[in-house]
Amino acid sequence: MDQRVRRTLVHSLYAQPVSLALGALCGIVSTGFSAFITGSTALYALSATLCIVAIARVTLSLILAERQRDTSTYTLEVIYEIGAFSYAITLGITAALALVLHVDVGVQVLMQANAIGYGIGICARNAGRPMIAMGQLTLATGPIILGALYVGTLPLIALAITMAMLIPAMASIVANLFRMLRESIAAAETSAKLASKMQTLARTDVVTGLANRAGLNHAMVEKLLALPDDRMLALFWLDLDRFKEVNDLLGHPVGDRVLSEVARRLKEVAPDGAIVSRFGGDEFIMVCEVDTRRHCEELADEVLSYVTRAMRVDGERLEIPSSMGVAILPDDGHDADTLMQSADLALYQAKVGGRNQARFYDCSMSRDLVRRREIEAELRAAIQRDELSIFFQPIVDLETGRIRTFEALVRWFHPEKGELRPDEFIPVAEETGVIVTLGNWITKQAARAAATWPEDVTLAVNLSPLQIRAPGAAIGILAAIREAGLAPERLELEVTESLFLDDSESTGAFIEELSAVGVRFALDDFGTGYSSLGYINKFPFSKIKVDRSFVSGPKVGRKSDAIIRAVAEMGARLDMAIVAEGLETIEQVRAVSAAGCTLGQGYYFSRAVPDYLAALLLAQERNPKGVNRAAVG
């Protein structure tokens, strides 16, 4: 700090070269005028010397003012001292000589006033370096004091005494000014240092030590400004897949160490000059220059494979798969915002495509985004305009052939685009949060229809994980069936295994609250996700639906039959119904029945139909004269 303060004070000596030039000009004019009036050779010589010294000082000050950064503090101070002391002593000798030579009184007054005024004025200007200021004052007034004493007249003796008293008085003033300057500069340095530290903290992630979002934005602006025209800039956006499980199962301290380890690996694998940042949560961004697209692809593979290697934290061996989206400037965007949007779209496609992979941006992703936004807006409007319909597909008892349950399925008949498939708009609804509104609407509409059916026929409704995690999810479902007049025991909610991977605590509370009033639960698409008997043991499922891939998929055979038999036997022992999905032929119906499945669903029995046809199927079934082709012998 002392060195920085000293350098700042020395720089103040060169801060106003104009004032230095004006002071030098006054000295040159006064000495030159005195020499001219008196005709003294000595005064002419001193005037010429002062002129040379003044010109040299001003010139050096102008030069050094531009080169201060490259010149040491010591050199700047010594050069200034030599010039300042030379000028002061020359001016002081000239004024003293005017007294000794008994020149015209006016000339004497001119030179004394000039020298004394210079000495006092320079004390204020150069108070930042007290030794220089007092040295100049002493050298400017000292010869005058000696000259006055030499002449010895009473007035000049009084002048010498007065000027001698002036030196300590000015020394006190200079000391006060120096202390104030030093404290002000020190305070400014401290404030600047603190501001710099706060700025660094504001741009740094506290967990990983990488740049945070603000730091990334700042660094990217500088990176883009310095990027040569012939170079490409690649942005790699990583998202740690299933990182929430680490926090939930092992705790946030372990999660933080995982993030720190990922950050360390990213810094190790990043090229020189790359920007590495934690964008937020479990997302990281790396920005660096690349030569070609091929180079970028190789770097993406290297980064992904290095980051996803197994790691050991607190004795736990962890594998953290990651998804990556990559965009390249200028191909995929001409500024930072567009480049990040492109990488974000590529990251989304990497997740949708199965996770733990890298995807590069292409223009079709933007078209898909526009399409999703269009569907989102139209879906919200469709719910308001009642463009959606609820269809019902029967789930049949394989022994008796009677309809036991209807599964509610949503259909969208767009007034301009025709029928839109659920796999087009349901994922969009889940991404945008519309699924919560849509799910409650489906439950309410389906419950109204089910309330008119015979009491032994139940209603099955699929639930999205996002809908279940929404605040007040259970309250919304209970309100829907209460409004429709449907008993809770007649409602069956179908959930998939993926639900339990993300938030088992809130899911457990949801299931517990609804089960307490009689609502039943079914495990849908069993065998296709992260199947775990722990879910079946922990939660009160009354039904398991075996996925259609085991019934009518391309790999149906001995293995799939064995799996169905194992699940059916487990269901029988646990008093759970087993539903075989995707039944299309009588042979499939007989096979799953022989394997032990109790219920069946598929086109063999019926497609999904509107509510009035569902009521008609029930009426026909209960007509003793009707023919029931659903029964299996």
URDAPE-V618950 format. One record per residue. RES is the residue in one small letter. OMEGA is omega in whole degrees, 0 to 359 (none if undefined). D_CENTER is the distance of its C-alpha to the mean C-alpha in whole Angstrom. Layout:
{{RES;OMEGA;D_CENTER} {RES;OMEGA;D_CENTER}}
This chain:
{{m;181;34} {d;180;38} {q;180;38} {r;178;35} {v;180;37} {r;181;40} {r;178;39} {t;179;38} {l;177;41} {v;177;43} {h;180;41} {s;178;42} {l;182;45} {y;189;44} {a;184;42} {q;179;45} {p;179;47} {v;180;49} {s;177;50} {l;181;52} {a;180;53} {l;178;55} {g;179;56} {a;180;58} {l;178;59} {c;180;61} {g;181;63} {i;182;64} {v;184;65} {s;180;67} {t;179;68} {g;179;70} {f;179;71} {s;180;73} {a;181;74} {f;182;75} {i;185;77} {t;184;79} {g;182;79} {s;178;79} {t;180;78} {a;180;76} {l;176;74} {y;181;73} {a;179;72} {l;178;70} {s;178;68} {a;178;68} {t;180;66} {l;180;64} {c;180;63} {i;180;62} {v;182;60} {a;180;58} {i;180;57} {a;180;56} {r;182;54} {v;180;52} {t;180;52} {l;180;50} {s;180;48} {l;181;47} {i;183;46} {l;178;44} {a;180;42} {e;184;40} {r;184;40} {q;182;39} {r;184;36} {d;183;38} {t;182;41} {s;179;42} {t;181;42} {y;181;46} {t;179;47} {l;183;46} {e;182;47} {v;180;51} {i;180;51} {y;180;51} {e;183;53} {i;181;56} {g;183;55} {a;181;55} {f;179;58} {s;181;60} {y;184;60} {a;182;61} {i;178;64} {t;180;65} {l;180;65} {g;179;66} {i;179;69} {t;180;70} {a;179;70} {a;181;72} {l;178;75} {a;178;75} {l;185;77} {v;182;79} {l;180;80} {h;179;81} {v;181;80} {d;183;80} {v;180;79} {g;179;76} {v;178;75} {q;180;74} {v;180;73} {l;185;70} {m;178;69} {q;181;69} {a;182;67} {n;183;65} {a;181;64} {i;179;64} {g;178;61} {y;182;59} {g;180;59} {i;181;58} {g;183;55} {i;177;54} {c;179;54} {a;183;51} {r;186;49} {n;181;49} {a;178;49} {g;175;45} {r;187;48} {p;181;51} {m;179;53} {i;182;53} {a;181;53} {m;176;56} {g;179;58} {q;179;58} {l;182;60} {t;181;62} {l;180;63} {a;185;63} {t;182;65} {g;178;67} {p;180;70} {i;179;71} {i;180;71} {l;180;74} {g;180;75} {a;178;76} {l;180;78} {y;180;79} {v;168;81} {g;176;82} {t;184;83} {l;180;82} {p;183;79} {l;175;77} {i;177;77} {a;178;76} {l;181;73} {a;179;73} {i;180;72} {t;182;70} {m;177;68} {a;177;68} {m;181;66} {l;186;64} {i;178;62} {p;178;61} {a;179;60} {m;178;58} {a;178;57} {s;179;56} {i;180;54} {v;180;52} {a;179;51} {n;179;49} {l;181;48} {f;181;46} {r;179;45} {m;179;43} {l;182;42} {r;180;41} {e;179;39} {s;180;37} {i;179;36} {a;178;35} {a;178;33} {a;178;31} {e;179;30} {t;179;29} {s;180;27} {a;179;26} {k;179;25} {l;179;23} {a;178;21} {s;180;20} {k;179;19} {m;178;18} {q;177;15} {t;179;15} {l;180;14} {a;182;12} {r;184;10} {t;176;10} {d;187;9} {v;183;13} {v;188;13} {t;184;13} {g;177;13} {l;173;11} {a;175;9} {n;184;5} {r;179;3} {a;178;6} {g;178;8} {l;180;7} {n;180;8} {h;182;11} {a;181;12} {m;177;12} {v;179;14} {e;180;17} {k;181;17} {l;180;18} {l;182;20} {a;185;22} {l;176;22} {p;183;26} {d;184;27} {d;182;28} {r;178;25} {m;179;23} {l;182;19} {a;177;17} {l;181;14} {f;182;14} {w;182;11} {l;174;12} {d;181;12} {l;181;15} {d;175;18} {r;179;19} {f;181;17} {k;178;18} {e;179;22} {v;179;21} {n;184;20} {d;185;23} {l;186;25} {l;178;25} {g;182;23} {h;176;19} {p;177;21} {v;177;21} {g;178;18} {d;179;16} {r;175;19} {v;178;18} {l;179;14} {s;179;16} {e;177;18} {v;178;16} {a;179;14} {r;180;18} {r;179;19} {l;179;16} {k;180;17} {e;186;21} {v;182;21} {a;177;18} {p;177;21} {d;178;22} {g;181;19} {a;173;16} {i;178;13} {v;184;11} {s;169;8} {r;187;6} {f;180;3} {g;179;5} {g;179;9} {d;180;11} {e;179;8} {f;178;8} {i;175;9} {m;180;12} {v;180;13} {c;176;17} {e;176;20} {v;181;23} {d;184;26} {t;176;27} {r;178;26} {r;177;28} {h;179;26} {c;179;23} {e;179;24} {e;180;25} {l;178;22} {a;178;20} {d;181;23} {e;181;23} {v;183;20} {l;181;20} {s;182;23} {y;183;22} {v;186;19} {t;176;21} {r;179;24} {a;179;26} {m;179;25} {r;180;27} {v;181;25} {d;178;28} {g;180;31} {e;174;29} {r;185;28} {l;171;25} {e;185;24} {i;177;21} {p;183;21} {s;173;18} {s;184;17} {m;172;16} {g;185;16} {v;174;17} {a;185;17} {i;174;19} {l;14;20} {p;185;22} {d;187;23} {d;180;20} {g;183;19} {h;176;20} {d;186;17} {a;183;13} {d;181;13} {t;180;15} {l;179;15} {m;177;11} {q;180;13} {s;179;16} {a;178;14} {d;177;13} {l;178;16} {a;178;17} {l;178;15} {y;180;17} {q;177;20} {a;179;20} {k;181;19} {v;184;22} {g;177;24} {g;178;25} {r;180;21} {n;179;21} {q;177;22} {a;176;20} {r;177;21} {f;181;21} {y;166;20} {d;190;23} {c;180;24} {s;179;26} {m;177;22} {s;177;22} {r;177;25} {d;179;25} {l;178;22} {v;179;24} {r;180;27} {r;179;25} {r;178;24} {e;179;27} {i;180;28} {e;181;26} {a;182;28} {e;180;31} {l;177;31} {r;180;30} {a;182;33} {a;178;35} {i;180;35} {q;184;36} {r;180;39} {d;176;40} {e;180;40} {l;179;39} {s;176;41} {i;175;42} {f;185;44} {f;176;46} {q;185;46} {p;169;49} {i;194;49} {v;173;52} {d;186;54} {l;180;56} {e;184;59} {t;183;60} {g;182;58} {r;178;57} {i;179;54} {r;185;52} {t;168;49} {f;175;47} {e;181;43} {a;180;42} {l;182;40} {v;176;38} {r;181;39} {w;176;38} {f;183;41} {h;183;39} {p;181;42} {e;186;41} {k;181;39} {g;183;41} {e;176;40} {l;182;37} {r;178;36} {p;181;34} {d;174;32} {e;187;31} {f;179;30} {i;177;29} {p;178;26} {v;179;25} {a;179;26} {e;181;24} {e;188;21} {t;181;21} {g;178;22} {v;183;26} {i;180;27} {v;178;28} {t;181;30} {l;181;32} {g;178;32} {n;179;34} {w;179;36} {i;181;37} {t;182;38} {k;182;40} {q;181;42} {a;180;43} {a;178;44} {r;178;46} {a;183;48} {a;181;48} {a;181;50} {t;182;53} {w;173;54} {p;188;56} {e;180;55} {d;179;55} {v;183;52} {t;181;48} {l;176;45} {a;180;42} {v;177;39} {n;177;36} {l;174;32} {s;176;29} {p;180;27} {l;178;24} {q;181;27} {i;183;28} {r;181;25} {a;179;25} {p;178;27} {g;182;30} {a;181;31} {a;180;34} {i;180;35} {g;180;35} {i;179;37} {l;178;40} {a;181;40} {a;182;40} {i;177;43} {r;179;45} {e;181;45} {a;182;46} {g;180;49} {l;180;48} {a;181;48} {p;182;45} {e;182;47} {r;179;47} {l;179;44} {e;182;42} {l;181;38} {e;179;37} {v;179;34} {t;183;33} {e;180;32} {s;180;28} {l;189;28} {f;181;29} {l;190;26} {d;186;23} {d;184;24} {s;182;28} {e;179;28} {s;178;28} {t;179;30} {g;179;32} {a;179;33} {f;182;33} {i;181;36} {e;182;37} {e;182;38} {l;178;39} {s;182;41} {a;180;43} {v;174;44} {g;179;45} {v;182;43} {r;183;43} {f;177;40} {a;178;40} {l;187;38} {d;176;37} {d;183;37} {f;177;38} {g;182;38} {t;182;35} {g;178;32} {y;186;32} {s;180;35} {s;177;36} {l;178;39} {g;179;37} {y;182;36} {i;180;40} {n;186;41} {k;187;38} {f;186;38} {p;178;41} {f;176;41} {s;184;45} {k;174;44} {i;179;43} {k;179;42} {v;185;43} {d;183;40} {r;181;42} {s;177;42} {f;185;44} {v;185;47} {s;180;47} {g;182;44} {p;183;45} {k;179;45} {v;181;48} {g;185;50} {r;182;52} {k;181;48} {s;178;47} {d;179;50} {a;179;50} {i;180;47} {i;180;48} {r;180;51} {a;180;49} {v;181;46} {a;179;50} {e;177;51} {m;179;49} {g;180;48} {a;181;52} {r;181;52} {l;181;49} {d;179;51} {m;176;48} {a;179;49} {i;182;47} {v;174;46} {a;181;47} {e;172;45} {g;179;45} {l;183;49} {e;182;51} {t;179;54} {i;179;57} {e;178;57} {q;180;53} {v;180;54} {r;182;57} {a;182;55} {v;177;52} {s;178;55} {a;180;57} {a;177;54} {g;178;54} {c;183;51} {t;182;52} {l;179;51} {g;181;50} {q;178;48} {g;183;48} {y;179;49} {y;180;53} {f;180;53} {s;168;51} {r;174;48} {a;185;46} {v;177;48} {p;186;48} {d;182;49} {y;177;53} {l;175;53} {a;178;52} {a;179;54} {l;177;57} {l;179;56} {l;180;57} {a;179;60} {q;182;61} {e;183;60} {r;174;62} {n;184;65} {p;181;68} {k;182;69} {g;177;66} {v;182;65} {n;182;62} {r;182;61} {a;182;58} {a;183;60} {v;179;60} {g;none;63}}
